[in-house]
């Protein structure tokens, strides 16, 4: 029936509809604009925060590269306080661990590695820190603790390294059979490359080689007898 209305009647219908629904339209526009503004503000905040974290990390690296442990500690504390969930903070802790190892302070190094191994947001950094932490625990004659640290599920790409370090931990505990088993798993043909296979093989050979000898190739079939 709308096509039968006069222009004036159609105008009145539109005005009536706007009076009833206008406030909701305005509110929707305001909320939509506000949400868009908030999203841009959040993106800007993230970009600014990343820049600040990067700048602090650069300052930290300069201190660490010069061997200034106290200065590096101060920069790391500042970085962790303002950007604790940033990957820069986890990388800085790994560098601090290396710095303290070079200064013959394995206990301080272990603490930084533990923080990354248990709290890093990035899984790859977490796995790397876990391996370094476990190796350091074995070095500190805490092989039992190392096995607890390594008791995590990891993707196939990381499995050979975890098996190899578990082997070291079991060897340190005098558990030869378990060590051989871990080294064997690290060297499985289907294992993803990522370890020094020659080094791990040498460890396995020192323990007597694989626990199960490879199957012997089938004997060749006897040659047929010559025809008479």
C-alpha positions, 0 to 999 in steps of 0.5 A: 500500500506504500505506493498509494501514499502521497509524498506528504503521507510518506514523509509523515511515516518516515518522521514517525519512524525516526522519532521512535527509532532515532535514539537507537540509531544514534546510540548504535553509531556512537557505540560503533565509532567508540569501538573502532576508536578503542581498537585503534587506541589498543593497536597504537598502545601495543606498537608503542609498548613494543618500541619501548621494550625494544629500546630497553632490550637494546640498553640491556644488551649493551650492558651485558655485552660489556660484561656489566652484570649489575647494569644488565640486571638493572636494565632487565629489572626495568624491562621485566617491570614494564614489559614482563610478558614481552619476548624481549624479557625472556630473551634477556633472561637467557642472556643473563644466564649465559653471562652468569655461567661465564662468571662461574655462577651456575646458581644465578644462571639456573634461576634465570633459566628456570624463570624462562622454562616455566613462564615464557609465553613463546613455546619455542623459547620455553623448550630451549630454556628447559633444555639448557636448564636441564643440562645445567642441573646435570652439570650441578649433579642434580640429575634427578631434578633435571629429569623432573624438568624434562618431564614435559610433552614436546613437539616431534621437532624437539623430541630428539634433544629432550631424549638426548638430555634425558640420556645424560641425566640417567647416565649421571644417575648410573642408570645405564639401561635407561640412558641407552634407551633415551639415546636410542630414541634420540637417534631413531631414523624418523626423528627430526634432525636437530641434534649432533647425531655423531656425538649422541651415537658416541655416547651410545657406543660407550654404553655398549651400543643399541640394546637390540641388535639390528636384524641380520639381512636375509641369507641369499637364496641358493643358486639353482643346480646346473642342468645335467 
